[in-house]
Amino acid sequence: MSAQPIMMPMPADSNLTDLIQIARENGESEPVQPLDLGQRVRDLRKARNWTLEQAAQQAGLARSTLSKIENGQMSPTYDALKKLAVGLEISVPQLFTPPVKGQVNGRMAITANGEGQSHATATYEHEILANALTKKQMLPYRARVRARSMDEFEGWVRHDGEEFLYILTGVVKLYTEFYEPVEMRRGDSAYYDATMGHNVISTSAEDATILWVTSIS
């Protein structure tokens, strides 16, 4: 598809930027700390409820050797690392990959219809979903598209990350900085680079509704 950009001012969409910042709250990355290999091996062993003897037997190493590795009293050879990895049923690189701090497994959030957090603008009415979860990697939100013309926007919406758009009701026209406008109907979807300018208008008699999912990592 040929690129025919629409020349417009290009400020960031402050409202959407605010939504992304809200979703990032308390989710900033912490400085990377040097890995303590001995502690990492001990943690992996204890996660399997293995004694030193059991782990050493699984890895084909002497108990004393494994004990010295865990206590930082010796640096294992690559051959010993391979044996440890095989015994622990992981790859060698995983020995040097610490678990993500603060990671919570099995969490879930339910947002009942109409109970999302509302953020309205002149062109969209956003409803943030799963708002109770912090440190999300995605920002899901439903939007009612009020805009009927590109003239209603101050410029392109653009922000970091990638974005997925799914049409729930009505008909919209997706404008992007580098592509021809595309008409989209219920069930249609688009996935695009969100740093590229983009705007959506409704061409339905009634406001269209769409689902947006924005990456925020």
C-alpha atoms as an extended CHARMM CRD file, in Angstrom:
* protein
*
       217  EXT
         1         1  MET       CA              0.0000000000        0.0000000000        0.0000000000  PROA      1               0.0000000000
         2         2  SER       CA              1.5180000000        3.3430000000       -1.0100000000  PROA      2               0.0000000000
         3         3  ALA       CA              2.3900000000        5.8170000000        1.6790000000  PROA      3               0.0000000000
         4         4  GLN       CA              0.5670000000        9.1430000000        1.4680000000  PROA      4               0.0000000000
         5         5  PRO       CA              1.0490000000       10.8770000000        4.8240000000  PROA      5               0.0000000000
         6         6  ILE       CA             -1.4080000000       13.5200000000        5.9600000000  PROA      6               0.0000000000
         7         7  MET       CA              0.5060000000       16.6300000000        6.9790000000  PROA      7               0.0000000000
         8         8  MET       CA             -0.6380000000       17.7360000000       10.4230000000  PROA      8               0.0000000000
         9         9  PRO       CA              0.8990000000       19.0490000000       13.6430000000  PROA      9               0.0000000000
        10        10  MET       CA              2.2510000000       16.1650000000       15.6650000000  PROA      10              0.0000000000
        11        11  PRO       CA              1.9760000000       16.6930000000       19.4290000000  PROA      11              0.0000000000
        12        12  ALA       CA              1.6660000000       13.6160000000       21.6180000000  PROA      12              0.0000000000
        13        13  ASP       CA             -1.8330000000       12.7920000000       22.8180000000  PROA      13              0.0000000000
        14        14  SER       CA             -1.5680000000       13.9270000000       26.4340000000  PROA      14              0.0000000000
        15        15  ASN       CA             -4.6600000000       12.0440000000       27.5840000000  PROA      15              0.0000000000
        16        16  LEU       CA             -3.4620000000        8.7020000000       26.2690000000  PROA      16              0.0000000000
        17        17  THR       CA              0.0250000000        9.4110000000       27.5920000000  PROA      17              0.0000000000
        18        18  ASP       CA             -1.5670000000        9.9390000000       31.0060000000  PROA      18              0.0000000000
        19        19  LEU       CA             -3.3740000000        6.5980000000       30.7340000000  PROA      19              0.0000000000
        20        20  ILE       CA             -0.1490000000        4.8020000000       29.8970000000  PROA      20              0.0000000000
        21        21  GLN       CA              1.6050000000        6.5060000000       32.8190000000  PROA      21              0.0000000000
        22        22  ILE       CA             -1.1930000000        5.3970000000       35.1640000000  PROA      22              0.0000000000
        23        23  ALA       CA             -0.7860000000        1.8130000000       33.9730000000  PROA      23              0.0000000000
        24        24  ARG       CA              2.9660000000        2.0210000000       34.5230000000  PROA      24              0.0000000000
        25        25  GLU       CA              2.5400000000        3.2130000000       38.1110000000  PROA      25              0.0000000000
        26        26  ASN       CA              4.8530000000        1.3330000000       40.4560000000  PROA      26              0.0000000000
        27        27  GLY       CA              6.1030000000       -0.6640000000       37.4930000000  PROA      27              0.0000000000
        28        28  GLU       CA              9.4390000000        0.9970000000       36.8100000000  PROA      28              0.0000000000
        29        29  SER       CA             12.3440000000       -1.3450000000       36.2340000000  PROA      29              0.0000000000
        30        30  GLU       CA             14.7830000000       -1.7550000000       39.0910000000  PROA      30              0.0000000000
        31        31  PRO       CA             18.5680000000       -1.5480000000       38.5540000000  PROA      31              0.0000000000
        32        32  VAL       CA             20.0240000000       -4.8940000000       37.5360000000  PROA      32              0.0000000000
        33        33  GLN       CA             22.0570000000       -6.4220000000       40.3570000000  PROA      33              0.0000000000
        34        34  PRO       CA             25.0540000000       -8.7180000000       39.7950000000  PROA      34              0.0000000000
        35        35  LEU       CA             24.0300000000      -12.3640000000       39.8710000000  PROA      35              0.0000000000
        36        36  ASP       CA             25.1810000000      -14.4940000000       42.8030000000  PROA      36              0.0000000000
        37        37  LEU       CA             25.6190000000      -17.8280000000       41.0220000000  PROA      37              0.0000000000
        38        38  GLY       CA             25.9340000000      -19.7620000000       44.2510000000  PROA      38              0.0000000000
        39        39  GLN       CA             22.6800000000      -18.3420000000       45.5920000000  PROA      39              0.0000000000
        40        40  ARG       CA             21.0110000000      -18.9410000000       42.2420000000  PROA      40              0.0000000000
        41        41  VAL       CA             22.0170000000      -22.6280000000       42.2990000000  PROA      41              0.0000000000
        42        42  ARG       CA             20.8660000000      -22.9350000000       45.9210000000  PROA      42              0.0000000000
        43        43  ASP       CA             17.5110000000      -21.3420000000       45.1020000000  PROA      43              0.0000000000
        44        44  LEU       CA             16.9920000000      -23.6680000000       42.1360000000  PROA      44              0.0000000000
        45        45  ARG       CA             17.8540000000      -26.6820000000       44.2830000000  PROA      45              0.0000000000
        46        46  LYS       CA             15.5380000000      -25.6610000000       47.1080000000  PROA      46              0.0000000000
        47        47  ALA       CA             12.7270000000      -24.9020000000       44.6730000000  PROA      47              0.0000000000
        48        48  ARG       CA             12.8650000000      -28.6070000000       43.8180000000  PROA      48              0.0000000000
        49        49  ASN       CA             13.0280000000      -29.6160000000       47.5040000000  PROA      49              0.0000000000
        50        50  TRP       CA             16.3300000000      -31.3910000000       46.8990000000  PROA      50              0.0000000000
        51        51  THR       CA             19.0280000000      -31.9170000000       49.4700000000  PROA      51              0.0000000000
        52        52  LEU       CA             22.6550000000      -31.2770000000       48.5530000000  PROA      52              0.0000000000
        53        53  GLU       CA             23.1130000000      -35.0110000000       48.1190000000  PROA      53              0.0000000000
        54        54  GLN       CA             20.1150000000      -35.3370000000       45.8170000000  PROA      54              0.0000000000
        55        55  ALA       CA             21.1260000000      -32.3480000000       43.6700000000  PROA      55              0.0000000000
        56        56  ALA       CA             24.7200000000      -33.5040000000       43.4640000000  PROA      56              0.0000000000
        57        57  GLN       CA             23.5900000000      -36.9600000000       42.3860000000  PROA      57              0.0000000000
        58        58  GLN       CA             21.2730000000      -35.4820000000       39.7340000000  PROA      58              0.0000000000
        59        59  ALA       CA             24.1200000000      -33.3560000000       38.3800000000  PROA      59              0.0000000000
        60        60  GLY       CA             26.7900000000      -36.0230000000       38.6290000000  PROA      60              0.0000000000
        61        61  LEU       CA             28.9260000000      -33.8720000000       40.9180000000  PROA      61              0.0000000000
        62        62  ALA       CA             30.4780000000      -34.5020000000       44.3030000000  PROA      62              0.0000000000
        63        63  ARG       CA             28.4700000000      -33.1850000000       47.2290000000  PROA      63              0.0000000000
        64        64  SER       CA             31.4780000000      -31.1760000000       48.3930000000  PROA      64              0.0000000000
        65        65  THR       CA             31.8220000000      -29.5670000000       44.9420000000  PROA      65              0.0000000000
        66        66  LEU       CA             28.2040000000      -28.5050000000       44.8760000000  PROA      66              0.0000000000
        67        67  SER       CA             28.4690000000      -27.1650000000       48.4260000000  PROA      67              0.0000000000
        68        68  LYS       CA             31.4910000000      -25.0480000000       47.4750000000  PROA      68              0.0000000000
        69        69  ILE       CA             29.6690000000      -23.6890000000       44.4030000000  PROA      69              0.0000000000
        70        70  GLU       CA             26.6390000000      -22.7090000000       46.4770000000  PROA      70              0.0000000000
        71        71  ASN       CA             28.8130000000      -21.0270000000       49.1120000000  PROA      71              0.0000000000
        72        72  GLY       CA             30.9030000000      -19.1250000000       46.5530000000  PROA      72              0.0000000000
        73        73  GLN       CA             34.0380000000      -20.9840000000       47.5070000000  PROA      73              0.0000000000
        74        74  MET       CA             34.8200000000      -22.0480000000       43.9540000000  PROA      74              0.0000000000
        75        75  SER       CA             34.0220000000      -21.0030000000       40.4140000000  PROA      75              0.0000000000
        76        76  PRO       CA             32.5790000000      -23.9530000000       38.4780000000  PROA      76              0.0000000000
        77        77  THR       CA             34.1090000000      -24.9900000000       35.1810000000  PROA      77              0.0000000000
        78        78  TYR       CA             31.9360000000      -24.9490000000       32.0830000000  PROA      78              0.0000000000
        79        79  ASP       CA             31.7240000000      -28.7400000000       32.3070000000  PROA      79              0.0000000000
        80        80  ALA       CA             30.3860000000      -28.4150000000       35.8650000000  PROA      80              0.0000000000
        81        81  LEU       CA             27.8980000000      -25.7730000000       34.7110000000  PROA      81              0.0000000000
        82        82  LYS       CA             26.6320000000      -28.1080000000       31.9950000000  PROA      82              0.0000000000
        83        83  LYS       CA             26.2100000000      -30.8940000000       34.5320000000  PROA      83              0.0000000000
        84        84  LEU       CA             24.3390000000      -28.5570000000       36.8730000000  PROA      84              0.0000000000
        85        85  ALA       CA             22.0350000000      -27.4310000000       34.0820000000  PROA      85              0.0000000000
        86        86  VAL       CA             21.2850000000      -31.0020000000       33.0190000000  PROA      86              0.0000000000
        87        87  GLY       CA             20.6890000000      -32.0530000000       36.6100000000  PROA      87              0.0000000000
        88        88  LEU       CA             18.3420000000      -29.1270000000       37.2380000000  PROA      88              0.0000000000
        89        89  GLU       CA             16.6520000000      -29.6730000000       33.8620000000  PROA      89              0.0000000000
        90        90  ILE       CA             17.3450000000      -26.1660000000       32.6210000000  PROA      90              0.0000000000
        91        91  SER       CA             19.6950000000      -24.5990000000       30.0710000000  PROA      91              0.0000000000
        92        92  VAL       CA             23.0810000000      -23.1530000000       31.0070000000  PROA      92              0.0000000000
        93        93  PRO       CA             21.9090000000      -19.5650000000       30.2830000000  PROA      93              0.0000000000
        94        94  GLN       CA             19.0430000000      -20.0640000000       32.7380000000  PROA      94              0.0000000000
        95        95  LEU       CA             21.6020000000      -20.5540000000       35.4880000000  PROA      95              0.0000000000
        96        96  PHE       CA             22.5320000000      -16.9110000000       34.9580000000  PROA      96              0.0000000000
        97        97  THR       CA             18.9840000000      -15.5930000000       34.5660000000  PROA      97              0.0000000000
        98        98  PRO       CA             17.5790000000      -14.5160000000       37.9240000000  PROA      98              0.0000000000
        99        99  PRO       CA             13.8070000000      -14.6170000000       38.4730000000  PROA      99              0.0000000000
       100       100  VAL       CA             11.9760000000      -11.3120000000       37.9830000000  PROA      100             0.0000000000
       101       101  LYS       CA             11.5640000000       -9.5840000000       41.3400000000  PROA      101             0.0000000000
       102       102  GLY       CA              8.0170000000       -8.7310000000       42.2400000000  PROA      102             0.0000000000
       103       103  GLN       CA              6.6120000000      -11.0290000000       39.5940000000  PROA      103             0.0000000000
       104       104  VAL       CA              3.2330000000      -12.4000000000       40.6100000000  PROA      104             0.0000000000
       105       105  ASN       CA              2.0350000000      -15.5850000000       38.9830000000  PROA      105             0.0000000000
       106       106  GLY       CA             -1.5930000000      -16.5130000000       38.4510000000  PROA      106             0.0000000000
       107       107  ARG       CA             -3.0590000000      -13.0700000000       39.0300000000  PROA      107             0.0000000000
       108       108  MET       CA             -6.3040000000      -12.0480000000       37.3620000000  PROA      108             0.0000000000
       109       109  ALA       CA             -8.6680000000       -9.0900000000       37.2090000000  PROA      109             0.0000000000
       110       110  ILE       CA            -12.3180000000       -9.0560000000       36.1830000000  PROA      110             0.0000000000
       111       111  THR       CA            -13.8840000000       -5.8150000000       34.9390000000  PROA      111             0.0000000000
       112       112  ALA       CA            -17.6700000000       -5.9670000000       34.7620000000  PROA      112             0.0000000000
       113       113  ASN       CA            -19.3430000000       -4.2380000000       31.8370000000  PROA      113             0.0000000000
       114       114  GLY       CA            -19.3780000000       -0.4960000000       32.3910000000  PROA      114             0.0000000000
       115       115  GLU       CA            -17.2340000000       -0.6240000000       35.5410000000  PROA      115             0.0000000000
       116       116  GLY       CA            -13.8970000000        0.3680000000       34.0250000000  PROA      116             0.0000000000
       117       117  GLN       CA            -12.1380000000        3.6090000000       34.9390000000  PROA      117             0.0000000000
       118       118  SER       CA            -13.4530000000        6.3930000000       32.7100000000  PROA      118             0.0000000000
       119       119  HSD       CA            -11.2760000000        9.0190000000       30.9980000000  PROA      119             0.0000000000
       120       120  ALA       CA            -13.1340000000       11.2360000000       28.5260000000  PROA      120             0.0000000000
       121       121  THR       CA            -11.7640000000       13.6230000000       25.8960000000  PROA      121             0.0000000000
       122       122  ALA       CA            -13.3580000000       15.6230000000       23.1240000000  PROA      122             0.0000000000
       123       123  THR       CA            -12.6830000000       12.8430000000       20.6050000000  PROA      123             0.0000000000
       124       124  TYR       CA            -12.7720000000        9.6130000000       22.6560000000  PROA      124             0.0000000000
       125       125  GLU       CA            -14.3170000000        8.2800000000       25.8280000000  PROA      125             0.0000000000
       126       126  HSD       CA            -11.8440000000        5.7590000000       27.2420000000  PROA      126             0.0000000000
       127       127  GLU       CA            -12.7220000000        3.0650000000       29.7770000000  PROA      127             0.0000000000
       128       128  ILE       CA             -9.6170000000        1.4550000000       31.2830000000  PROA      128             0.0000000000
       129       129  LEU       CA            -10.0070000000       -2.2750000000       31.9190000000  PROA      129             0.0000000000
       130       130  ALA       CA             -8.2090000000       -4.3700000000       34.5730000000  PROA      130             0.0000000000
       131       131  ASN       CA             -7.3220000000       -1.1220000000       36.3120000000  PROA      131             0.0000000000
       132       132  ALA       CA             -6.7510000000       -2.8470000000       39.6720000000  PROA      132             0.0000000000
       133       133  LEU       CA             -3.6240000000       -4.5990000000       38.3830000000  PROA      133             0.0000000000
       134       134  THR       CA             -0.2880000000       -2.8110000000       38.6810000000  PROA      134             0.0000000000
       135       135  LYS       CA              2.8920000000       -3.5110000000       36.6980000000  PROA      135             0.0000000000
       136       136  LYS       CA              0.8940000000       -4.5440000000       33.6500000000  PROA      136             0.0000000000
       137       137  GLN       CA              2.6600000000       -5.1690000000       30.3480000000  PROA      137             0.0000000000
       138       138  MET       CA             -0.4490000000       -4.1280000000       28.4120000000  PROA      138             0.0000000000
       139       139  LEU       CA             -3.0110000000       -1.3640000000       28.7770000000  PROA      139             0.0000000000
       140       140  PRO       CA             -6.4510000000       -2.6620000000       27.6760000000  PROA      140             0.0000000000
       141       141  TYR       CA             -9.2330000000       -0.1440000000       27.2810000000  PROA      141             0.0000000000
       142       142  ARG       CA            -12.5520000000        0.2430000000       25.5440000000  PROA      142             0.0000000000
       143       143  ALA       CA            -13.2560000000        3.4920000000       23.7510000000  PROA      143             0.0000000000
       144       144  ARG       CA            -16.3230000000        5.2200000000       22.3930000000  PROA      144             0.0000000000
       145       145  VAL       CA            -15.2790000000        7.1620000000       19.3030000000  PROA      145             0.0000000000
       146       146  ARG       CA            -16.8720000000       10.5990000000       19.3200000000  PROA      146             0.0000000000
       147       147  ALA       CA            -14.8040000000       12.1930000000       16.5510000000  PROA      147             0.0000000000
       148       148  ARG       CA            -16.3540000000       12.4250000000       13.1020000000  PROA      148             0.0000000000
       149       149  SER       CA            -13.5600000000       14.3320000000       11.3500000000  PROA      149             0.0000000000
       150       150  MET       CA             -9.7840000000       14.6020000000       11.4670000000  PROA      150             0.0000000000
       151       151  ASP       CA            -10.2720000000       18.3170000000       12.0580000000  PROA      151             0.0000000000
       152       152  GLU       CA            -11.3890000000       17.5050000000       15.5980000000  PROA      152             0.0000000000
       153       153  PHE       CA             -7.8750000000       16.3650000000       16.5370000000  PROA      153             0.0000000000
       154       154  GLU       CA             -5.0420000000       18.7180000000       17.4730000000  PROA      154             0.0000000000
       155       155  GLY       CA             -2.6250000000       16.4170000000       15.6890000000  PROA      155             0.0000000000
       156       156  TRP       CA             -1.5550000000       12.8190000000       15.4750000000  PROA      156             0.0000000000
       157       157  VAL       CA             -1.8530000000       10.5390000000       18.4890000000  PROA      157             0.0000000000
       158       158  ARG       CA              1.5460000000        8.9150000000       18.9560000000  PROA      158             0.0000000000
       159       159  HSD       CA              3.2590000000        7.1800000000       21.8710000000  PROA      159             0.0000000000
       160       160  ASP       CA              5.7660000000        4.4270000000       22.6220000000  PROA      160             0.0000000000
       161       161  GLY       CA              4.9870000000        0.7570000000       22.0810000000  PROA      161             0.0000000000
       162       162  GLU       CA              2.7170000000       -1.2110000000       19.7960000000  PROA      162             0.0000000000
       163       163  GLU       CA             -1.0480000000       -1.2170000000       19.6640000000  PROA      163             0.0000000000
       164       164  PHE       CA             -3.9080000000       -3.5680000000       18.7890000000  PROA      164             0.0000000000
       165       165  LEU       CA             -7.2780000000       -2.1990000000       17.6970000000  PROA      165             0.0000000000
       166       166  TYR       CA            -10.5040000000       -4.2470000000       17.4350000000  PROA      166             0.0000000000
       167       167  ILE       CA            -13.8520000000       -2.8650000000       16.2800000000  PROA      167             0.0000000000
       168       168  LEU       CA            -16.7090000000       -3.8040000000       18.6190000000  PROA      168             0.0000000000
       169       169  THR       CA            -19.6110000000       -1.8440000000       17.1050000000  PROA      169             0.0000000000
       170       170  GLY       CA            -20.1510000000        0.5980000000       14.2950000000  PROA      170             0.0000000000
       171       171  VAL       CA            -17.8660000000        1.6850000000       11.4720000000  PROA      171             0.0000000000
       172       172  VAL       CA            -14.6310000000        3.6440000000       11.8640000000  PROA      172             0.0000000000
       173       173  LYS       CA            -11.9250000000        5.0230000000        9.6600000000  PROA      173             0.0000000000
       174       174  LEU       CA             -8.3430000000        4.4440000000       10.8170000000  PROA      174             0.0000000000
       175       175  TYR       CA             -5.9360000000        7.1880000000        9.7790000000  PROA      175             0.0000000000
       176       176  THR       CA             -2.2130000000        6.5410000000       10.0460000000  PROA      176             0.0000000000
       177       177  GLU       CA              0.7960000000        8.6420000000        9.2120000000  PROA      177             0.0000000000
       178       178  PHE       CA              2.2450000000        6.3910000000        6.5250000000  PROA      178             0.0000000000
       179       179  TYR       CA             -0.7890000000        4.6290000000        5.0150000000  PROA      179             0.0000000000
       180       180  GLU       CA             -4.0180000000        5.4500000000        3.2550000000  PROA      180             0.0000000000
       181       181  PRO       CA             -7.0710000000        5.6860000000        5.5790000000  PROA      181             0.0000000000
       182       182  VAL       CA             -8.7730000000        2.3240000000        6.1290000000  PROA      182             0.0000000000
       183       183  GLU       CA            -12.4890000000        1.8050000000        6.8070000000  PROA      183             0.0000000000
       184       184  MET       CA            -13.0720000000       -0.8530000000        9.4690000000  PROA      184             0.0000000000
       185       185  ARG       CA            -16.2410000000       -2.5570000000       10.6450000000  PROA      185             0.0000000000
       186       186  ARG       CA            -17.3000000000       -4.8060000000       13.5170000000  PROA      186             0.0000000000
       187       187  GLY       CA            -14.8580000000       -7.6890000000       13.8590000000  PROA      187             0.0000000000
       188       188  ASP       CA            -12.0420000000       -5.9810000000       11.9360000000  PROA      188             0.0000000000
       189       189  SER       CA             -8.7250000000       -5.4130000000       13.6800000000  PROA      189             0.0000000000
       190       190  ALA       CA             -5.3810000000       -3.6980000000       13.2020000000  PROA      190             0.0000000000
       191       191  TYR       CA             -1.9650000000       -4.0450000000       14.8150000000  PROA      191             0.0000000000
       192       192  TYR       CA              0.5160000000       -1.2170000000       14.3570000000  PROA      192             0.0000000000
       193       193  ASP       CA              3.5280000000        0.6850000000       15.6170000000  PROA      193             0.0000000000
       194       194  ALA       CA              2.1060000000        3.2740000000       18.0110000000  PROA      194             0.0000000000
       195       195  THR       CA              5.0000000000        5.7000000000       17.4280000000  PROA      195             0.0000000000
       196       196  MET       CA              3.4630000000        6.1820000000       13.9830000000  PROA      196             0.0000000000
       197       197  GLY       CA              0.8400000000        8.9230000000       14.0730000000  PROA      197             0.0000000000
       198       198  HSD       CA             -2.6870000000        7.4980000000       14.2190000000  PROA      198             0.0000000000
       199       199  ASN       CA             -6.2610000000        8.6530000000       14.7800000000  PROA      199             0.0000000000
       200       200  VAL       CA             -9.6680000000        6.9760000000       14.5600000000  PROA      200             0.0000000000
       201       201  ILE       CA            -12.9640000000        8.6060000000       13.6280000000  PROA      201             0.0000000000
       202       202  SER       CA            -16.4550000000        7.1310000000       13.6110000000  PROA      202             0.0000000000
       203       203  THR       CA            -18.3230000000        7.0850000000       10.3030000000  PROA      203             0.0000000000
       204       204  SER       CA            -21.4160000000        5.4510000000       11.8220000000  PROA      204             0.0000000000
       205       205  ALA       CA            -24.6260000000        7.2990000000       12.6280000000  PROA      205             0.0000000000
       206       206  GLU       CA            -23.9040000000        6.4360000000       16.2580000000  PROA      206             0.0000000000
       207       207  ASP       CA            -20.5590000000        6.5380000000       18.0520000000  PROA      207             0.0000000000
       208       208  ALA       CA            -18.5030000000        3.4300000000       17.2770000000  PROA      208             0.0000000000
       209       209  THR       CA            -16.9720000000        1.4130000000       20.1180000000  PROA      209             0.0000000000
       210       210  ILE       CA            -13.5450000000       -0.1900000000       19.8990000000  PROA      210             0.0000000000
       211       211  LEU       CA            -11.1620000000       -2.2040000000       22.0230000000  PROA      211             0.0000000000
       212       212  TRP       CA             -7.5930000000       -0.9500000000       22.2220000000  PROA      212             0.0000000000
       213       213  VAL       CA             -4.6600000000       -2.8250000000       23.7620000000  PROA      213             0.0000000000
       214       214  THR       CA             -1.4350000000       -0.8450000000       24.0970000000  PROA      214             0.0000000000
       215       215  SER       CA              1.9270000000       -2.2970000000       25.1160000000  PROA      215             0.0000000000
       216       216  ILE       CA              3.4920000000       -0.3820000000       28.0050000000  PROA      216             0.0000000000
       217       217  SER       CA              6.6070000000       -2.3980000000       28.8660000000  PROA      217             0.0000000000
